Amino acid sequence: MIYIGVTGWGDHDVLYEAGVPSRDKLGIYAGHFPIVEVDASFYAVQPKSNAEKWVSETPDDFRFVVKAYQGMTGHQRGEEYYESKEEMFDAFIDSLTPYVEANKLGMVLFQTPPWFDCRKENVDYLRYSREKLRDFPVALEFRNRTWFEPSFYEKTLSFMKQENWIHGICDEPQAGEGSIPTVLHATNKDKTLIRFHGRNVHGWNKPPEGNWRKVRFLYRYNEKELLEWKEKLEQLQKQTKDIYLLFNNNSGGDAVDNAKQLIAMLGLEYDGLAPKQLGLFDELF
């Protein structure tokens, strides 16, 4: 099965009528898509009360991809809030409890930073991280090209398979060492993750100044680009049971439209979505 959604649920204005409060958006979102990425967990380990609320607002078949906390993945460079790595990992693991108990954890996303290159100490850290998260399905997404250089390509994929990492495949700009190619190889027979970051090659790498995050994912996939993925998905379906596909190209509000466009192209229909809220005229007539 191919499950398609977007990253986060708060910033996709096309889904919501004006004035809809933030607390109501997830329930509405779940009427359109069967999965979502929780990105708040990247910036801070979330209290369990948040996850309890989110799982209660979504249908039984809904699934969450929970992004690992930035201190765990090596992004955090400033003050750390935990006294040790063990304490940090344990806090994150505890925050996953509501998703697990509700059977709504699709997977954890462990995304490494652009400076996390292919060398022994980083391989050792990945082993440590996977052992700490051994009880969960975890997708690994690289942001450094060295992992897929010819000399490491096969070793990287073999390592991911041996350590039971789900492959986090990317569609993203090819913009130097801080980007990776699209590698159509599943490392887990049950699940594979694909994230569409757009192809804004000029906005991908961080400039010396300016609001980089507002333009990095500024991209709208055209029909030809999405159709190319139809064949790629057929190839991946021969390697893995379920594919989770998330659009992250939302700097210009394009993620939802592209996600719905691909759903239509693939002829997908999802059972068990949340009932869609009726508009004003539907309620009156």
Order of alpha helices (4+ residues) and beta strands (2+ residues): beta-alpha-beta-alpha-alpha-beta-alpha-alpha-alpha-beta-alpha-beta-alpha-beta-beta-alpha-alpha-beta-alpha-alpha
